Amino acid sequence: MYVEILVLITSTLISISLVGKAWEAGALNKALSRAFAGGSIGVVSNKFLTQYTQFESLITASINGSLGFTGFFFIAALILLLTVWITNFIKYRSLVV
């Protein structure tokens, strides 16, 4: 329950910050651009949250041990991946693509 609320708040804040950055860059000065940006952010957020519920179920099953050793390996790999992302973000001060 709390994880879903955290993801909803995080995705909302990320969407708002992306639109704010695009606005500052001058990309959303026209009404059509603003409507397109708002609509596309809504569609992407909806698709993300739909996929998130399936991903959250996979993580929960892995943590509970329902998937056996493979689930624990998945959780360890996920933690390692997040650690690398955070380390790269701290080191380079931007997202590394």
Summary of the structure (lengths in Angstrom):
residues: 97
radius of gyration: 17.3
end to end distance: 31.7
largest distance: 53.3
contacts: 210
relative contact order: 0.07
helix: 84%
strand: 0%
